[in-house]
Structure formats: C-alpha cells, structure tokens
Amino acid sequence: MTGYSGNVKAFVADANSQLIPFEDFGFALYNIHNGWEINRGGEYIVAGPNLYGDPVLNGGDWDSATYCEYFYFRKQDDYCQVQTNITAYTTQYGFSSSANTSSTFMNITIPGPVLNISYFYIPSRLRTDNDDGNMADKSRMTWVHSNVTYPIDYIKTHGSCQPLLDYRWGFSYIQLFFMVIFLFIWSIGIYTLWLRSHIIMKKRDRQDVAGETKAVFELADAMRLQLEEHGVEEGFKISTLPESRLRRRIAKDLRGGTISYKTSLLQSGKDGEGDSGWGFKAWVKREKYWLAAFFVAIAVMLGGVLSSTVYTATVTYGLPLEIIFTMYLGKMDNSRVVIFLWSFIILSVFPQIVVSIVLASPSYRY
C-alpha cells in the first residue's frame, strides 16, 4: 500500500533569473508607502503568513484571511496587530489618503500627514466597508519576497515546477479503505462461524472440541460400543476375540473401520437438524425488541453523522455499539437497562461534555 515519487517544488524566477521557492513568498495585502512614520521603512508591504507550503494561485489565500481569526493566541503576532490596526485606520482615514492631520497607528502618534496605504487583492473575510469594488479583483493578487512584489501575471509567466533530488513516500488510502472493508467482512464471517459452532456445542452439551488425546478415547469408545452391539447379537465378547478375528469383525461390521459418533439430541429432536443447529429464529424471536432498538440506533446514528452539527454526531455515533455491548453482557432485561445507561454515559454523554469544552475554548474555532 506504499510507494514513492520524486518531489517537485514550485519556484519563481526573480529579476536576476534566480529561482526562489514559492513557499517562501507571502501573500501581499497592503502597502504602507510612508512606512517610516511607524518605523517600518518606506514601501512597507504587509503580507500574510504561508503555513502550508506552496501557495495556491487564485485560491483567495485562506491563510491570510483566517490566521488571526481562528486562533486566539496568534492575535498577538505582529502581522495580526498590523492587519487589525490597518482595518481600523483605513475605516477612519481611507486608502491612499494625503490628509494633513495627526493620527495614531499601533499606539504611535503620527503628526501628519496620515499614512498612505494602498491595497492589493483582499480576501473576502478581510474586506472593509470602504471597499471601492477593487478589493475583489483577483488580477490584483500579488505575492512578496524580500519586500519585492510579484503580481499574479508575473508568477504565472516566471513560475515553474522543478524536480528535487529526494523522494516522497506515499500511502494508498483507497487501497487501505478496501482492505479495511474486506477485513471487516472477513471478521464478521469468522465471528459468525465461531458463534454457530459455539451454539451447536452448547446444545450438544460439549464444552470444547476434542484434541489429540481426547479424540483417541472417544474413537476407542465408539469402536467398542459398535463392536459390542454386533457381538451381543452373534454371541461373542470383544475382549475374548483374537487379533485375526478382531480384524475381520472390524472389516465386516464396521465396513473397514468406519466409526460414527453418537451425539446428543438438539432442541429440535434431531441430530444437527432443525434450523441447521443454529437456533437463529429462536434467538431473533427472543431478542426482537433489542434488535429493533439496534436498527433504530443505526438510523439515528446515520442521521447524526449526516447532520452538520458536531454535537448531534457526538451523541449518536455510539448508540449501535452501546446496544451491541448491552446485548452481549446482559442476560436479563433489568441488567441490560443498567448496562445500557452506563455505556450511554461513557460513550455518548462524556464525549459530548469533552467536545463542548473544547469547542467553547477561546483558542479553538471550527
């Protein structure tokens, strides 16, 4: 289920034809043209972080839009501080403003004029009310490296994928999926075979399957019993027969040594017959209410999984397992009710509490 392929990376050629890994680029959002006013130098480019390798063209840059929103502890990062202050600042003073008035940016007092801020393409989650309609223009998408901007047209023209010298091992999830399905079917078959054998042995009052030693005694007893039946009819005792005559009796009476076991009668009154020794109909009749509850639980579980609410899925996913666990351990209805209640608390209520605590945490957003 494994294999490997050569690693390939995206590169962009700069003005000197030097290849720069695309994963080292940041997604440009704003340009503060007079950045020296806030001790950032001239033409300060505000770029979003790159968290997951090569950026995706025309993808809207999800990292820049959600980096500060979904994780509370990141809001103290410099990028998040600058982004938040630019949103508030441009809401008050606008973009590309040259108003000669004092202002404050990130607790820095600017005597005037105000910061001259322009923007590139802005993801939808970061757009403000003073959008003039150009924030959604994807032709303005720009990346930055070493404070040098590279528009999307330049990236498409000078970007290329280059093979590396190492390899990447892979894993076939599709093959694993089918293997798990086949293993599950095989496991169900093996368990069904074991359960059927167990029920048949229980009905025949047998505790286990005969091994080498026990089988020798059982076969010897069966041979003696069948030979003695013929001996009583013909007036001789097995213990008094010489070896040569005993061989002839085995060949004649036992047809060369064919031995049959005497098994105890099943509930149907016939050896191994009647419902194939399985008792399935009787079991279904006995467990009909719990089986109905099991199928209802499966339907409820599927409804919870297909729902968009994580709380519902957490409560319902364990219901079929809880009923199976209850039917396996409990013998009487009263004990099964107690087992089901405890299994419901452990497998449904407790995970629900954990999920609620995690989702309510300020450091998590889904």
LUMSESE-896432 format. One record per residue (C-alpha): residue in one letter; x, y, z. Coordinates in steps of 0.5 Angstrom, whole numbers, plus 500, padded with zeros to 3 digits. Layout:
% residues N
r,c1,c2,c3
a,X,Y,Z
...
END
This chain:
% residues 366
r,c1,c2,c3
m,500,500,500
t,506,505,500
g,510,508,494
y,514,514,493
s,515,519,487
g,520,525,486
n,519,531,490
v,517,537,486
k,517,544,488
a,515,551,485
f,520,556,484
v,519,563,481
a,525,567,478
d,527,574,480
a,529,579,476
n,536,576,476
s,533,569,474
q,535,566,481
l,530,561,483
i,526,563,489
p,522,557,493
f,515,560,492
e,513,557,499
d,518,563,502
f,513,568,499
g,508,572,503
f,501,574,500
a,501,582,500
l,495,585,503
y,497,592,504
n,503,597,502
i,504,603,507
h,508,608,503
n,511,612,508
g,512,607,513
w,518,611,516
e,512,614,520
i,511,608,524
n,519,606,524
r,518,600,518
g,522,604,513
g,519,606,506
e,514,602,502
y,513,597,508
i,509,591,505
v,504,588,510
a,504,580,508
g,500,574,510
p,504,568,513
n,505,562,509
l,503,556,513
y,502,550,509
g,508,550,503
d,507,553,496
p,501,558,496
v,495,557,491
l,494,561,486
n,487,564,485
g,486,561,492
g,484,567,496
d,489,566,501
w,486,563,506
d,492,563,511
s,492,571,511
a,484,571,512
t,484,566,518
y,491,566,521
c,489,571,526
e,481,570,526
y,481,562,528
f,487,562,533
y,486,567,539
f,494,566,541
r,496,569,535
k,493,575,535
q,499,578,539
d,503,577,533
d,506,583,529
y,502,581,523
c,496,581,526
q,497,587,530
v,499,591,524
q,493,588,520
t,488,590,525
n,490,597,526
i,490,598,518
t,483,596,518
a,481,601,524
y,486,606,521
t,483,606,514
t,476,606,516
q,477,612,519
y,482,616,514
g,481,611,508
f,486,609,503
s,491,613,499
s,490,619,503
s,494,625,504
a,490,629,509
n,495,633,513
t,492,631,520
s,495,628,526
s,493,620,527
t,495,614,531
f,497,608,529
m,499,602,534
n,500,607,539
i,505,611,535
t,503,618,534
i,504,621,527
p,504,628,527
g,501,629,519
p,500,627,514
v,496,621,515
l,499,614,513
n,499,613,505
i,496,606,505
s,494,602,499
y,492,595,498
f,492,589,493
y,487,584,493
i,484,583,499
p,480,576,501
s,473,577,503
r,474,576,510
l,479,582,511
r,475,587,507
t,472,593,510
d,466,598,509
n,471,603,505
d,472,598,499
d,471,601,493
g,470,595,489
n,477,593,487
m,479,589,493
a,475,583,490
d,479,584,483
k,484,578,483
s,488,581,478
r,491,585,483
m,493,579,487
t,501,580,489
w,506,576,493
v,512,579,496
h,519,576,498
s,524,581,501
n,520,587,500
v,519,586,493
t,512,585,490
y,511,580,485
p,504,580,481
i,500,574,479
d,501,575,472
y,509,575,473
i,508,569,478
k,504,565,472
t,510,567,467
h,516,566,471
g,514,561,476
s,515,553,474
c,516,547,478
q,522,544,479
p,524,536,481
l,528,536,487
l,534,530,489
d,530,527,494
y,523,523,494
r,517,523,498
w,514,516,500
g,506,516,499
f,501,512,502
s,495,509,498
y,488,511,503
i,484,508,497
q,487,501,498
l,487,502,505
f,480,503,505
f,478,497,501
m,483,493,506
v,479,495,512
i,472,494,509
f,475,487,507
l,478,485,513
f,471,488,517
i,467,483,512
w,472,477,514
s,472,479,521
i,464,478,521
g,465,472,518
i,470,469,522
y,466,471,528
t,459,468,525
l,463,461,524
w,465,461,532
l,458,463,534
r,455,458,530
s,460,453,533
h,459,455,540
i,452,455,540
i,452,448,537
m,457,445,542
k,453,448,548
k,446,445,545
r,450,438,545
d,453,439,552
r,460,440,550
q,465,445,553
d,470,444,548
v,473,441,541
a,477,434,542
g,484,435,542
e,489,429,540
t,489,425,547
k,481,426,548
a,480,424,541
v,483,418,542
f,479,416,548
e,473,418,544
l,474,414,538
a,476,408,542
d,470,408,546
a,466,409,540
m,469,403,536
r,468,399,543
l,461,401,543
q,459,399,536
l,463,392,536
e,460,390,542
e,453,391,539
h,455,386,534
g,458,382,539
v,451,381,543
e,447,379,537
e,452,374,535
g,454,372,542
f,462,374,543
k,465,378,547
i,470,383,544
s,475,382,550
t,476,375,548
l,477,375,541
p,484,374,538
e,487,379,534
s,486,376,527
r,478,375,528
l,478,382,531
r,481,385,525
r,476,381,521
r,470,384,525
i,472,391,524
a,473,390,517
k,466,387,517
d,462,390,522
l,465,397,522
r,466,397,514
g,473,397,515
g,474,402,521
t,468,407,519
i,466,410,526
s,461,415,528
y,460,419,534
k,454,419,538
t,451,426,539
s,446,428,544
l,440,431,541
l,439,438,539
q,433,442,542
s,429,440,535
g,430,433,537
k,434,431,531
d,442,431,531
g,444,437,528
e,438,438,524
g,433,444,525
d,435,451,524
s,442,448,522
g,444,447,529
w,444,455,529
g,437,457,533
f,437,463,529
k,430,464,529
a,429,463,537
w,434,468,538
v,431,473,534
k,424,472,537
r,428,473,544
e,432,479,542
k,427,482,538
y,426,489,542
w,433,490,543
l,434,488,535
a,429,493,533
a,433,498,538
f,439,497,535
f,437,498,528
v,433,505,530
a,440,507,533
i,443,506,527
a,438,510,523
v,439,515,529
m,447,515,528
l,447,516,521
g,442,522,522
g,447,525,527
v,453,524,522
l,450,527,516
s,448,533,520
s,452,539,520
t,452,539,528
v,458,536,531
y,454,536,538
t,449,531,535
a,454,527,531
t,458,526,538
v,452,524,542
t,449,519,537
y,455,516,534
g,456,511,540
l,449,508,540
p,449,502,536
l,456,500,540
e,452,501,546
i,447,497,544
i,451,491,542
f,455,492,548
t,449,491,553
m,446,485,549
y,453,482,550
l,454,483,557
g,447,483,560
k,442,477,560
m,436,480,564
d,433,486,562
n,434,489,568
s,441,488,568
r,441,491,561
v,438,497,562
v,443,499,567
i,449,497,563
f,446,501,557
l,445,507,562
w,453,507,564
s,455,505,557
f,451,511,554
i,454,516,560
i,461,513,558
l,461,513,550
s,456,519,549
v,455,524,555
f,462,524,557
p,465,525,550
q,459,531,549
i,462,534,555
v,469,534,552
v,467,537,546
s,463,542,549
i,469,544,553
v,474,544,547
l,469,548,542
a,468,553,548
s,475,554,549
p,477,561,546
s,483,558,543
y,479,554,538
r,475,556,532
y,471,551,528
END
